[in-house]
Amino acid sequence: MIWPLFRYILMAAVRDRLVLSVIAIIAVVTSLSYFFGASVVTEQDDFARTFGAFGFRLFGVAALSLFVVTFVRRSFESRDVDYLLSRPIGRTAFVLTHAAAFSTIAFLLSLILGGIGIYSWGGISHGGIALWWASIALEFMIVANVAMFFSFIIASPTASMLAVFAFYLLSRLMGEILGILQAETQTGLMKMLSKIMEFISIVIPRLDMAGRTEWILYGMPAEFPYAWVLGQAAAVLCLVIVATVIDMRRRQF
């Protein structure tokens, strides 16, 4: 039952025209990047690549989040979840299959975005491109599983999407927030806020350290905490999936 469910979720992405929509977005972003790049006096190619990389990342996250949230909420509202749970599949396996399917879709989406992006940038290839590509894939998988978690526990699709975007925005700004708090004199309220944000940063992934456009332009960074980033990403994925499993096992149908 696990494989049919996994395949069903993948087919839902095809049926909902997710891939075609992403390709259309890529075409629009690529056209805009070269249009705006042509208006720049110097470094036109660098500007086009920077704008394109940002657009691919932003719209990729939005498309993936919308698909996951709408698919899960539609499954609950149409009673597909009730039917599937009546089959020989446990609730834990049900959640893990969804997580695996959404992670696979996120990975394939990053391959499409990265591959077309590199082709549109003239086929450039170096270590920085590989690092950018890998970090985008990891970011998409985190966002997909976070979207799954919120759509399982929040009944409203709108509220689920807002929660996902709030999580993503906080993850992107976490580095700047911690930097501001460390630069300020920590007395009274600021000291308390600093402690709170340091605690939150333990469970919020540092997505500001992923998909950096300077990697595309200038290659691999001299120093990068690979082990720390991978470890935190794995911890966040495990935490989100376990929380979804716990909520699913406690739910009454």
C-alpha positions as CSV (number, residue, x, y, z in Angstrom):
1,M,0.0,0.0,0.0
2,I,3.0,2.3,0.6
3,W,4.2,2.3,-3.1
4,P,0.7,2.9,-4.6
5,L,0.2,5.9,-2.2
6,F,3.7,7.2,-3.0
7,R,2.9,6.9,-6.8
8,Y,-0.5,8.5,-6.3
9,I,1.0,11.6,-4.7
10,L,3.6,11.9,-7.5
11,M,0.8,11.6,-10.1
12,A,-1.1,14.3,-8.3
13,A,1.8,16.7,-8.9
14,V,1.5,15.8,-12.6
15,R,-2.3,16.1,-12.6
16,D,-2.2,19.5,-11.0
17,R,0.2,20.7,-13.7
18,L,2.9,21.6,-11.1
19,V,5.8,20.9,-13.5
20,L,4.2,22.8,-16.4
21,S,3.5,25.7,-14.0
22,V,7.1,25.8,-12.8
23,I,8.4,25.7,-16.4
24,A,6.2,28.6,-17.2
25,I,7.5,30.5,-14.2
26,I,11.1,29.8,-15.2
27,A,10.4,31.2,-18.7
28,V,9.0,34.4,-17.2
29,V,11.7,34.8,-14.6
30,T,14.5,34.1,-17.2
31,S,13.0,36.6,-19.7
32,L,12.7,39.3,-16.9
33,S,16.2,38.6,-15.7
34,Y,17.7,39.2,-19.2
35,F,15.4,42.2,-19.8
36,F,16.5,43.9,-16.6
37,G,20.0,42.8,-17.1
38,A,20.1,44.6,-20.5
39,S,19.3,47.9,-18.7
40,V,22.4,47.6,-16.5
41,V,25.5,49.5,-17.7
42,T,28.0,46.9,-16.4
43,E,28.0,43.2,-15.4
44,Q,24.8,42.5,-17.3
45,D,25.3,38.7,-17.1
46,D,25.9,38.8,-13.4
47,F,22.8,40.8,-12.8
48,A,20.7,38.4,-14.9
49,R,22.0,35.4,-13.0
50,T,21.4,37.0,-9.6
51,F,17.9,38.0,-10.5
52,G,17.2,34.6,-12.1
53,A,18.5,32.6,-9.1
54,F,16.4,34.7,-6.7
55,G,13.3,34.3,-8.8
56,F,13.8,30.5,-9.3
57,R,14.2,30.1,-5.5
58,L,11.3,32.3,-4.5
59,F,8.7,31.0,-7.0
60,G,9.9,27.4,-6.5
61,V,9.2,27.6,-2.8
62,A,5.8,29.3,-3.5
63,A,4.7,26.6,-6.0
64,L,5.9,23.7,-3.9
65,S,4.1,25.1,-0.8
66,L,0.9,25.7,-2.6
67,F,0.8,22.2,-4.1
68,V,1.5,20.5,-0.7
69,V,-1.0,22.5,1.2
70,T,-3.8,22.2,-1.4
71,F,-3.2,18.5,-1.9
72,V,-3.3,17.6,1.8
73,R,-6.3,19.8,2.6
74,R,-8.1,18.4,-0.5
75,S,-7.4,14.9,0.7
76,F,-8.9,15.6,4.1
77,E,-12.0,17.4,2.7
78,S,-12.7,14.7,0.1
79,R,-12.4,12.0,2.7
80,D,-9.5,10.4,0.9
81,V,-7.5,10.3,4.1
82,D,-10.3,8.3,5.8
83,Y,-10.4,5.8,2.9
84,L,-6.6,5.4,2.8
85,L,-6.4,4.8,6.5
86,S,-9.1,2.1,6.2
87,R,-6.6,0.2,4.0
88,P,-3.7,-1.9,5.3
89,I,-1.5,1.1,6.1
90,G,-0.6,2.5,9.5
91,R,-0.8,6.2,10.4
92,T,3.0,6.4,10.8
93,A,3.6,4.8,7.4
94,F,0.9,7.1,6.0
95,V,2.8,10.2,7.1
96,L,6.2,8.8,6.2
97,T,5.0,8.0,2.7
98,H,3.7,11.6,2.3
99,A,7.0,13.0,3.6
100,A,9.0,10.8,1.1
101,A,6.8,11.7,-1.8
102,F,6.8,15.5,-1.1
103,S,10.6,15.3,-0.6
104,T,11.0,13.5,-3.9
105,I,8.8,16.2,-5.6
106,A,10.9,18.9,-4.0
107,F,14.1,17.3,-5.2
108,L,12.9,16.9,-8.7
109,L,11.6,20.5,-8.7
110,S,15.1,21.7,-7.7
111,L,16.6,19.6,-10.5
112,I,14.3,21.2,-13.0
113,L,14.9,24.8,-11.7
114,G,18.7,24.3,-11.4
115,G,19.1,22.6,-14.7
116,I,17.2,25.1,-16.7
117,G,18.8,27.9,-14.8
118,I,22.3,26.7,-15.6
119,Y,21.4,26.2,-19.2
120,S,20.0,29.7,-19.5
121,W,23.2,31.1,-17.8
122,G,25.3,29.7,-20.6
123,G,26.1,26.3,-19.2
124,I,28.5,27.6,-16.5
125,S,29.8,24.8,-14.2
126,H,31.9,25.1,-11.1
127,G,31.8,24.2,-7.4
128,G,29.7,27.2,-6.5
129,I,27.0,26.1,-8.9
130,A,26.9,22.6,-7.4
131,L,26.7,24.0,-3.8
132,W,23.9,26.4,-4.8
133,W,22.0,23.6,-6.5
134,A,22.4,21.2,-3.5
135,S,21.4,23.9,-1.0
136,I,18.3,24.7,-3.1
137,A,17.3,21.0,-3.1
138,L,17.7,20.8,0.7
139,E,15.7,24.0,1.2
140,F,12.9,22.8,-1.0
141,M,12.7,19.5,1.0
142,I,12.6,21.4,4.2
143,V,9.8,23.7,3.0
144,A,7.8,20.8,1.6
145,N,7.8,18.9,4.9
146,V,7.0,22.1,6.8
147,A,4.1,22.7,4.5
148,M,3.0,19.1,5.1
149,F,3.1,19.6,8.9
150,F,1.1,22.9,8.9
151,S,-1.5,21.5,6.4
152,F,-2.0,18.4,8.6
153,I,-2.5,20.4,11.8
154,I,-4.3,23.5,10.5
155,A,-7.7,23.0,8.8
156,S,-7.6,26.2,6.8
157,P,-5.5,26.2,3.6
158,T,-5.1,30.0,3.8
159,A,-3.8,29.8,7.4
160,S,-1.5,26.9,6.5
161,M,0.0,28.9,3.6
162,L,0.5,31.9,5.9
163,A,2.2,29.7,8.5
164,V,4.5,28.3,5.8
165,F,5.5,31.7,4.5
166,A,6.0,33.0,8.0
167,F,8.3,30.1,8.8
168,Y,10.2,30.6,5.5
169,L,10.5,34.4,6.1
170,L,11.8,33.8,9.6
171,S,14.3,31.2,8.3
172,R,15.6,33.6,5.7
173,L,15.9,36.5,8.2
174,M,17.3,34.5,11.2
175,G,20.9,35.4,10.4
176,E,20.1,39.1,10.3
177,I,18.0,39.0,13.5
178,L,20.8,37.2,15.4
179,G,23.4,39.7,14.1
180,I,21.3,42.7,15.2
181,L,20.7,41.2,18.6
182,Q,24.4,40.5,19.1
183,A,25.4,43.9,17.9
184,E,23.1,45.7,20.4
185,T,24.0,46.2,24.0
186,Q,22.0,43.4,25.7
187,T,20.3,45.0,28.7
188,G,16.8,44.4,30.0
189,L,14.3,43.6,27.2
190,M,17.0,43.2,24.5
191,K,18.8,40.6,26.6
192,M,15.6,38.6,27.0
193,L,14.7,38.9,23.3
194,S,18.2,37.7,22.4
195,K,17.8,34.6,24.6
196,I,14.4,33.9,23.0
197,M,15.7,34.2,19.5
198,E,18.8,32.1,20.2
199,F,16.4,29.4,21.5
200,I,14.2,29.7,18.4
201,S,17.2,29.6,16.1
202,I,17.9,26.0,17.3
203,V,14.7,24.7,15.7
204,I,14.5,27.2,12.8
205,P,16.8,26.3,9.9
206,R,19.2,28.9,8.7
207,L,17.9,29.2,5.1
208,D,19.8,32.5,4.8
209,M,22.9,30.3,4.4
210,A,21.4,28.4,1.5
211,G,21.2,29.3,-2.2
212,R,23.5,32.3,-2.0
213,T,23.9,34.0,-5.3
214,E,27.5,34.9,-4.8
215,W,28.3,31.1,-5.1
216,I,27.0,31.3,-8.7
217,L,29.1,34.4,-9.5
218,Y,32.3,33.7,-7.6
219,G,32.5,30.0,-6.9
220,M,32.9,28.0,-3.7
221,P,33.2,29.9,-0.5
222,A,36.5,29.7,1.3
223,E,34.9,28.5,4.5
224,F,31.4,27.0,5.0
225,P,30.0,25.0,7.9
226,Y,28.8,22.0,5.8
227,A,28.4,19.6,8.8
228,W,26.5,22.2,10.9
229,V,24.1,23.1,8.0
230,L,23.4,19.4,7.1
231,G,23.0,18.4,10.7
232,Q,20.5,21.2,11.4
233,A,18.6,20.5,8.2
234,A,18.4,16.8,9.1
235,A,17.3,17.6,12.7
236,V,14.5,20.0,11.4
237,L,13.2,17.4,8.9
238,C,13.1,14.7,11.6
239,L,11.4,17.1,14.1
240,V,8.7,18.2,11.6
241,I,8.0,14.6,10.5
242,V,7.9,13.3,14.0
243,A,5.5,16.1,15.0
244,T,3.3,15.3,12.1
245,V,3.3,11.6,13.1
246,I,2.3,12.4,16.7
247,D,-0.5,14.7,15.5
248,M,-1.8,12.0,13.1
249,R,-1.7,9.2,15.7
250,R,-3.7,11.4,18.2
251,R,-6.3,12.4,15.6
252,Q,-9.7,10.9,15.8
253,F,-11.4,10.1,12.5
